[in-house]
Amino acid sequence: MCAESSLRSQNNLWNVIFGLYVHINFFFFFYLLLYFRSICWNMDIFLDKSFAVTPNGSHETAGAEDSKGQGLNHSDPLDMFVGMELLQRFRPLFLPLYSLVVVVAGVGNTFLLACILADKKLHNATNFFIGNLAAGDLLMCLSCVPLTVSYAFDSHGWGFGRPLCHLVPLLQCATVFASVLSLTAIAVDRYIVVAHPVRKRISVWGCGMVTLGVWLLSLALAAPPSFYTRYLDLRPSGIDLVVCEEFWPDSGNLRLLYSCFILIASYMIPLLSVSVSYCAITVSLKRYSIPGEPSSSQQRWSQRRKKTFSLLVASVLAFALCWLPLQVLNLLLDLDPDFLIIGKRYINVLQVCCHLVAMSSACYNPFIYASLHSKVRMHLKGYLCPCHSRQMETAARPTSRS
């Protein structure tokens, strides 16, 4: 009877997980949807105004002289909003999609962090860095995405004050670098485990120091966009608009150089690290392989290593593919400041589309990790089905009879 109950619980487990996950998603989805709609409910479509809205354009106002005096690469802040009318037509599509991204990424990464923190069997270097990756994704989706989306669709511009105007770009860029460096750390750790299995693993203190170094370096690399972000309040000039955008100096090609650096660092580092790690692991396995039929323990060891490395490859590919459109678009905008390739009317829609795809990268790691890691699935089973957890403990406990 107990065995039948255990079998039924196992068969219905993923239905329970799916049902719970869907209910949580729908609750937060409609909450965020109402939140975003409340931001845009009183929005004035800019057809009746003497200006329009997008990250590049031209209109002459009193704020233009100030921005020119600062040597910025935009002649006018209002120049950045051409094409907002077209973007507003896609608002019913973008708002639910952004809400879905925030909900899925928030719930998924929270579950992933809870699994890693609650199960001591998952307390190792690789899972520590994966937890850091999940924490960065969670920070980005819960802090950066809502503020960025509200700014994109609010007719009054940035409504969160000067400090957050500089902090949000810093955090968004820093989380990208933190993800890249975390994936690189995972690749290096995987190589050490396979190539030097006898060597002592990095301690929890060492993982903490590496994580601290990852975030400090990420903040340093993400500082330039925040440094060149300007908070321009045009309300004293009679225009109910607050602009929070990057304005780089006209002299030199600092913005172009930084975009090239971001493109190389965001893709060359993780892809190269994974490629080198994969080649080194393959060579090490062939070098230290024992001739003849492998034992069952060797087969299990090999399967675990393959699963972990598959997780790393899938995470890197998901990250690289999701961020590629936005990085390429930013590079095109830096190479084509006069919008000869892409018209001003379509810039906002393209930027929001690419930004949405980039933000969706935070949704995939929890599913990738859960699908390739049996311990996480077992932890979720025990968390969502306590009866199954008690039965597993009873089966694992030695009996008094011999």
Helices and strands as residue ranges (DSSP letters): H 2-40, G 46-48, H 62-69, G 77-81, H 84-89, H 91-118, G 120-122, H 125-139, I 140-144, H 145-153, H 161-195, H 204-221, H 223-227, E 229-233, G 235-237, E 242-246, H 254-287, H 296-335, H 344-359, G 360-363, H 364-372, H 374-384, H 386-396
